Amino acid sequence: MNEGKVFIDTNVFVYAKPKPAQDEAKHQAAVRFLQEIDSEAVISVQVVNEFSSVLLKHKVEDEAIHSAVRNIAQD
C-alpha cells in the first residue's frame, strides 16, 4: 500500500471480527487488508462507536467489546 495515512471504515473492523454466519470472503479480505497496512492507520471516534454498536447488536459480551476496541486502539 502507499505510504501516508489510511482511514479505516467501520465495516473493515466489523468484517474482520469473526462471527457465526459470516461472509467468509469479506472476512478474509478485511483481515488481509488490516494485516497489509504499511501506512499510519486513522480511525474516528464515530468508527469506534459504530463498531461497538454493531457488536452490542450481535449480543457480544461487554468485556469482549472492550477488548476489541483496545486492540483497535493499540494497532
A tleap script that builds the chain and sets N, CA, C and O, in Angstrom:
source leaprc.protein.ff14SB
mol = sequence {
  NMET ASN GLU GLY LYS VAL PHE ILE ASP THR
  ASN VAL PHE VAL TYR ALA LYS PRO LYS PRO
  ALA GLN ASP GLU ALA LYS HIE GLN ALA ALA
  VAL ARG PHE LEU GLN GLU ILE ASP SER GLU
  ALA VAL ILE SER VAL GLN VAL VAL ASN GLU
  PHE SER SER VAL LEU LEU LYS HIE LYS VAL
  GLU ASP GLU ALA ILE HIE SER ALA VAL ARG
  ASN ILE ALA GLN CASP
}
set mol.1.N position { 0.835 -1.180 0.000 }
set mol.1.CA position { 0.000 0.000 0.000 }
set mol.1.C position { 0.876 1.238 0.000 }
set mol.1.O position { 2.069 1.173 0.298 }
set mol.2.N position { 0.279 2.351 -0.333 }
set mol.2.CA position { 1.007 3.611 -0.371 }
set mol.2.C position { 1.362 4.093 1.023 }
set mol.2.O position { 0.666 3.815 1.999 }
set mol.3.N position { 2.472 4.828 1.087 }
set mol.3.CA position { 2.826 5.449 2.362 }
set mol.3.C position { 1.891 6.611 2.605 }
set mol.3.O position { 1.292 7.140 1.669 }
set mol.4.N position { 1.765 7.006 3.843 }
set mol.4.CA position { 0.852 8.080 4.202 }
set mol.4.C position { -0.145 7.562 5.206 }
set mol.4.O position { 0.130 6.611 5.938 }
set mol.5.N position { -1.306 8.189 5.242 }
set mol.5.CA position { -2.340 7.790 6.188 }
set mol.5.C position { -3.474 7.065 5.475 }
set mol.5.O position { -3.827 7.393 4.342 }
set mol.6.N position { -4.034 6.077 6.158 }
set mol.6.CA position { -5.149 5.303 5.629 }
set mol.6.C position { -6.288 5.381 6.632 }
set mol.6.O position { -6.120 5.015 7.795 }
set mol.7.N position { -7.459 5.862 6.183 }
set mol.7.CA position { -8.633 5.886 7.050 }
set mol.7.C position { -9.322 4.537 6.941 }
set mol.7.O position { -9.574 4.049 5.839 }
set mol.8.N position { -9.625 3.939 8.077 }
set mol.8.CA position { -10.270 2.628 8.092 }
set mol.8.C position { -11.716 2.804 8.518 }
set mol.8.O position { -12.002 3.342 9.588 }
set mol.9.N position { -12.620 2.347 7.672 }
set mol.9.CA position { -14.054 2.457 7.916 }
set mol.9.C position { -14.533 1.358 8.861 }
set mol.9.O position { -13.886 0.322 9.013 }
set mol.10.N position { -15.652 1.601 9.474 }
set mol.10.CA position { -16.254 0.664 10.429 }
set mol.10.C position { -16.394 -0.738 9.852 }
set mol.10.O position { -16.096 -1.720 10.531 }
set mol.11.N position { -16.843 -0.839 8.607 }
set mol.11.CA position { -17.111 -2.156 8.008 }
set mol.11.C position { -15.880 -3.056 7.976 }
set mol.11.O position { -16.005 -4.277 8.075 }
set mol.12.N position { -14.708 -2.473 7.840 }
set mol.12.CA position { -13.486 -3.288 7.828 }
set mol.12.C position { -13.336 -4.010 9.163 }
set mol.12.O position { -13.044 -5.205 9.197 }
set mol.13.N position { -13.536 -3.281 10.263 }
set mol.13.CA position { -13.431 -3.897 11.579 }
set mol.13.C position { -14.556 -4.898 11.825 }
set mol.13.O position { -14.339 -5.945 12.434 }
set mol.14.N position { -15.755 -4.574 11.352 }
set mol.14.CA position { -16.905 -5.480 11.531 }
set mol.14.C position { -16.648 -6.795 10.807 }
set mol.14.O position { -16.870 -7.867 11.370 }
set mol.15.N position { -16.184 -6.722 9.566 }
set mol.15.CA position { -15.922 -7.956 8.810 }
set mol.15.C position { -14.705 -8.711 9.338 }
set mol.15.O position { -14.637 -9.934 9.218 }
set mol.16.N position { -13.753 -8.002 9.916 }
set mol.16.CA position { -12.550 -8.660 10.442 }
set mol.16.C position { -12.835 -9.431 11.719 }
set mol.16.O position { -12.115 -10.374 12.048 }
set mol.17.N position { -13.875 -9.041 12.441 }
set mol.17.CA position { -14.246 -9.720 13.698 }
set mol.17.C position { -14.985 -11.006 13.350 }
set mol.17.O position { -16.053 -10.945 12.740 }
set mol.18.N position { -14.450 -12.177 13.721 }
set mol.18.CA position { -15.129 -13.427 13.390 }
set mol.18.C position { -16.477 -13.543 14.099 }
set mol.18.O position { -16.610 -13.197 15.273 }
set mol.19.N position { -17.458 -14.031 13.371 }
set mol.19.CA position { -18.781 -14.276 13.954 }
set mol.19.C position { -19.483 -15.358 13.142 }
set mol.19.O position { -19.130 -15.591 11.986 }
set mol.20.N position { -20.474 -16.022 13.737 }
set mol.20.CA position { -21.202 -17.069 13.011 }
set mol.20.C position { -21.929 -16.504 11.788 }
set mol.20.O position { -22.295 -15.329 11.761 }
set mol.21.N position { -22.124 -17.321 10.819 }
set mol.21.CA position { -22.872 -16.975 9.603 }
set mol.21.C position { -22.292 -15.745 8.913 }
set mol.21.O position { -23.028 -14.868 8.461 }
set mol.22.N position { -20.995 -15.692 8.839 }
set mol.22.CA position { -20.309 -14.543 8.249 }
set mol.22.C position { -19.905 -14.855 6.823 }
set mol.22.O position { -19.611 -16.004 6.495 }
set mol.23.N position { -19.889 -13.850 5.981 }
set mol.23.CA position { -19.387 -13.981 4.625 }
set mol.23.C position { -17.867 -14.172 4.717 }
set mol.23.O position { -17.135 -13.222 4.995 }
set mol.24.N position { -17.411 -15.378 4.489 }
set mol.24.CA position { -16.001 -15.720 4.687 }
set mol.24.C position { -15.076 -14.925 3.767 }
set mol.24.O position { -13.971 -14.561 4.167 }
set mol.25.N position { -15.515 -14.654 2.545 }
set mol.25.CA position { -14.676 -13.889 1.618 }
set mol.25.C position { -14.456 -12.464 2.137 }
set mol.25.O position { -13.345 -11.937 2.064 }
set mol.26.N position { -15.513 -11.847 2.659 }
set mol.26.CA position { -15.381 -10.493 3.203 }
set mol.26.C position { -14.521 -10.507 4.462 }
set mol.26.O position { -13.725 -9.595 4.686 }
set mol.27.N position { -14.682 -11.540 5.278 }
set mol.27.CA position { -13.870 -11.659 6.488 }
set mol.27.C position { -12.388 -11.755 6.126 }
set mol.27.O position { -11.565 -11.032 6.688 }
set mol.28.N position { -12.052 -12.625 5.210 }
set mol.28.CA position { -10.654 -12.813 4.812 }
set mol.28.C position { -10.088 -11.544 4.175 }
set mol.28.O position { -8.935 -11.189 4.419 }
set mol.29.N position { -10.893 -10.860 3.358 }
set mol.29.CA position { -10.427 -9.624 2.720 }
set mol.29.C position { -10.146 -8.548 3.770 }
set mol.29.O position { -9.149 -7.835 3.666 }
set mol.30.N position { -11.011 -8.424 4.776 }
set mol.30.CA position { -10.824 -7.421 5.826 }
set mol.30.C position { -9.582 -7.730 6.649 }
set mol.30.O position { -8.792 -6.834 6.946 }
set mol.31.N position { -9.410 -8.992 7.019 }
set mol.31.CA position { -8.238 -9.391 7.806 }
set mol.31.C position { -6.960 -9.143 7.005 }
set mol.31.O position { -5.982 -8.615 7.536 }
set mol.32.N position { -6.971 -9.516 5.754 }
set mol.32.CA position { -5.793 -9.326 4.893 }
set mol.32.C position { -5.477 -7.827 4.755 }
set mol.32.O position { -4.316 -7.423 4.828 }
set mol.33.N position { -6.518 -7.012 4.556 }
set mol.33.CA position { -6.321 -5.565 4.443 }
set mol.33.C position { -5.655 -5.010 5.702 }
set mol.33.O position { -4.688 -4.253 5.614 }
set mol.34.N position { -6.172 -5.385 6.871 }
set mol.34.CA position { -5.622 -4.879 8.130 }
set mol.34.C position { -4.182 -5.348 8.340 }
set mol.34.O position { -3.360 -4.604 8.877 }
set mol.35.N position { -3.877 -6.562 7.925 }
set mol.35.CA position { -2.519 -7.087 8.094 }
set mol.35.C position { -1.518 -6.426 7.151 }
set mol.35.O position { -0.333 -6.321 7.469 }
set mol.36.N position { -1.996 -5.983 5.999 }
set mol.36.CA position { -1.092 -5.448 4.980 }
set mol.36.C position { -0.911 -3.938 5.034 }
set mol.36.O position { -0.156 -3.385 4.234 }
set mol.37.N position { -1.577 -3.263 5.946 }
set mol.37.CA position { -1.432 -1.808 6.038 }
set mol.37.C position { -0.003 -1.487 6.455 }
set mol.37.O position { 0.475 -1.942 7.494 }
set mol.38.N position { 0.665 -0.700 5.631 }
set mol.38.CA position { 2.016 -0.282 5.983 }
set mol.38.C position { 2.089 1.241 6.138 }
set mol.38.O position { 3.168 1.833 6.155 }
set mol.39.N position { 0.926 1.844 6.249 }
set mol.39.CA position { 0.812 3.282 6.466 }
set mol.39.C position { 0.224 3.525 7.843 }
set mol.39.O position { -0.204 2.593 8.524 }
set mol.40.N position { 0.206 4.778 8.241 }
set mol.40.CA position { -0.420 5.127 9.510 }
set mol.40.C position { -1.935 4.971 9.371 }
set mol.40.O position { -2.550 5.592 8.505 }
set mol.41.N position { -2.525 4.148 10.220 }
set mol.41.CA position { -3.970 3.924 10.190 }
set mol.41.C position { -4.664 5.000 11.007 }
set mol.41.O position { -4.217 5.362 12.095 }
set mol.42.N position { -5.760 5.500 10.465 }
set mol.42.CA position { -6.533 6.541 11.125 }
set mol.42.C position { -7.975 6.058 11.240 }
set mol.42.O position { -8.560 5.569 10.274 }
set mol.43.N position { -8.536 6.205 12.437 }
set mol.43.CA position { -9.958 5.933 12.627 }
set mol.43.C position { -10.551 7.085 13.417 }
set mol.43.O position { -9.838 7.829 14.090 }
set mol.44.N position { -11.856 7.220 13.327 }
set mol.44.CA position { -12.522 8.288 14.063 }
set mol.44.C position { -13.247 7.708 15.267 }
set mol.44.O position { -13.435 6.496 15.378 }
set mol.45.N position { -13.645 8.585 16.151 }
set mol.45.CA position { -14.445 8.165 17.296 }
set mol.45.C position { -15.758 7.557 16.798 }
set mol.45.O position { -16.279 6.614 17.394 }
set mol.46.N position { -16.278 8.095 15.720 }
set mol.46.CA position { -17.512 7.558 15.144 }
set mol.46.C position { -17.334 6.095 14.736 }
set mol.46.O position { -18.233 5.282 14.953 }
set mol.47.N position { -16.206 5.758 14.159 }
set mol.47.CA position { -15.929 4.372 13.768 }
set mol.47.C position { -15.925 3.467 14.999 }
set mol.47.O position { -16.497 2.377 14.973 }
set mol.48.N position { -15.286 3.911 16.066 }
set mol.48.CA position { -15.253 3.117 17.300 }
set mol.48.C position { -16.662 2.932 17.849 }
set mol.48.O position { -17.030 1.833 18.262 }
set mol.49.N position { -17.448 4.000 17.853 }
set mol.49.CA position { -18.825 3.919 18.347 }
set mol.49.C position { -19.689 2.994 17.486 }
set mol.49.O position { -20.457 2.189 18.012 }
set mol.50.N position { -19.561 3.113 16.174 }
set mol.50.CA position { -20.341 2.250 15.277 }
set mol.50.C position { -19.948 0.786 15.446 }
set mol.50.O position { -20.809 -0.093 15.476 }
set mol.51.N position { -18.644 0.525 15.558 }
set mol.51.CA position { -18.157 -0.844 15.748 }
set mol.51.C position { -18.705 -1.427 17.041 }
set mol.51.O position { -19.176 -2.564 17.065 }
set mol.52.N position { -18.643 -0.649 18.115 }
set mol.52.CA position { -19.185 -1.101 19.401 }
set mol.52.C position { -20.671 -1.364 19.306 }
set mol.52.O position { -21.171 -2.340 19.864 }
set mol.53.N position { -21.378 -0.499 18.604 }
set mol.53.CA position { -22.822 -0.650 18.431 }
set mol.53.C position { -23.169 -1.938 17.693 }
set mol.53.O position { -24.113 -2.636 18.063 }
set mol.54.N position { -22.410 -2.247 16.659 }
set mol.54.CA position { -22.648 -3.485 15.906 }
set mol.54.C position { -22.419 -4.699 16.810 }
set mol.54.O position { -23.198 -5.652 16.789 }
set mol.55.N position { -21.359 -4.656 17.591 }
set mol.55.CA position { -21.084 -5.779 18.495 }
set mol.55.C position { -22.181 -5.916 19.550 }
set mol.55.O position { -22.587 -7.030 19.880 }
set mol.56.N position { -22.658 -4.797 20.076 }
set mol.56.CA position { -23.770 -4.845 21.045 }
set mol.56.C position { -25.016 -5.442 20.408 }
set mol.56.O position { -25.717 -6.244 21.024 }
set mol.57.N position { -25.285 -5.046 19.174 }
set mol.57.CA position { -26.450 -5.554 18.446 }
set mol.57.C position { -26.388 -7.076 18.296 }
set mol.57.O position { -27.414 -7.757 18.319 }
set mol.58.N position { -25.162 -7.598 18.141 }
set mol.58.CA position { -24.970 -9.041 17.989 }
set mol.58.C position { -24.748 -9.734 19.329 }
set mol.58.O position { -24.299 -10.879 19.386 }
set mol.59.N position { -25.074 -9.015 20.411 }
set mol.59.CA position { -25.039 -9.559 21.773 }
set mol.59.C position { -23.657 -10.062 22.201 }
set mol.59.O position { -23.534 -11.071 22.896 }
set mol.60.N position { -22.630 -9.340 21.773 }
set mol.60.CA position { -21.268 -9.648 22.198 }
set mol.60.C position { -21.103 -9.130 23.624 }
set mol.60.O position { -21.572 -8.039 23.949 }
set mol.61.N position { -20.445 -9.903 24.465 }
set mol.61.CA position { -20.226 -9.538 25.867 }
set mol.61.C position { -19.460 -8.216 25.974 }
set mol.61.O position { -18.617 -7.905 25.133 }
set mol.62.N position { -19.764 -7.451 27.013 }
set mol.62.CA position { -19.127 -6.151 27.222 }
set mol.62.C position { -17.601 -6.248 27.244 }
set mol.62.O position { -16.920 -5.438 26.614 }
set mol.63.N position { -17.065 -7.228 27.962 }
set mol.63.CA position { -15.607 -7.356 28.054 }
set mol.63.C position { -14.992 -7.648 26.686 }
set mol.63.O position { -13.901 -7.163 26.386 }
set mol.64.N position { -15.671 -8.429 25.860 }
set mol.64.CA position { -15.165 -8.711 24.513 }
set mol.64.C position { -15.175 -7.443 23.658 }
set mol.64.O position { -14.279 -7.236 22.839 }
set mol.65.N position { -16.181 -6.603 23.847 }
set mol.65.CA position { -16.232 -5.327 23.123 }
set mol.65.C position { -15.092 -4.431 23.580 }
set mol.65.O position { -14.408 -3.825 22.756 }
set mol.66.N position { -14.886 -4.344 24.887 }
set mol.66.CA position { -13.786 -3.525 25.416 }
set mol.66.C position { -12.460 -4.019 24.864 }
set mol.66.O position { -11.613 -3.218 24.470 }
set mol.67.N position { -12.278 -5.324 24.831 }
set mol.67.CA position { -11.038 -5.911 24.327 }
set mol.67.C position { -10.855 -5.584 22.843 }
set mol.67.O position { -9.754 -5.229 22.422 }
set mol.68.N position { -11.915 -5.700 22.052 }
set mol.68.CA position { -11.837 -5.408 20.622 }
set mol.68.C position { -11.475 -3.959 20.382 }
set mol.68.O position { -10.655 -3.657 19.515 }
set mol.69.N position { -12.077 -3.060 21.139 }
set mol.69.CA position { -11.781 -1.631 20.991 }
set mol.69.C position { -10.338 -1.341 21.419 }
set mol.69.O position { -9.648 -0.553 20.771 }
set mol.70.N position { -9.888 -1.964 22.488 }
set mol.70.CA position { -8.490 -1.782 22.914 }
set mol.70.C position { -7.536 -2.266 21.835 }
set mol.70.O position { -6.525 -1.617 21.566 }
set mol.71.N position { -7.842 -3.393 21.217 }
set mol.71.CA position { -6.990 -3.919 20.145 }
set mol.71.C position { -6.914 -2.954 18.968 }
set mol.71.O position { -5.848 -2.754 18.385 }
set mol.72.N position { -8.045 -2.360 18.626 }
set mol.72.CA position { -8.050 -1.381 17.533 }
set mol.72.C position { -7.168 -0.199 17.907 }
set mol.72.O position { -6.381 0.271 17.085 }
set mol.73.N position { -7.288 0.280 19.124 }
set mol.73.CA position { -6.546 1.454 19.559 }
set mol.73.C position { -5.039 1.186 19.611 }
set mol.73.O position { -4.242 2.088 19.352 }
set mol.74.N position { -4.650 -0.026 19.939 }
set mol.74.CA position { -3.228 -0.374 20.066 }
set mol.74.C position { -2.559 -0.584 18.720 }
set mol.74.O position { -1.358 -0.351 18.586 }
set mol.75.N position { -3.303 -1.014 17.737 }
set mol.75.CA position { -2.713 -1.320 16.432 }
set mol.75.C position { -2.483 -0.116 15.618 }
set mol.75.O position { -1.992 -0.215 14.494 }
savepdb mol mol.pdb
quit
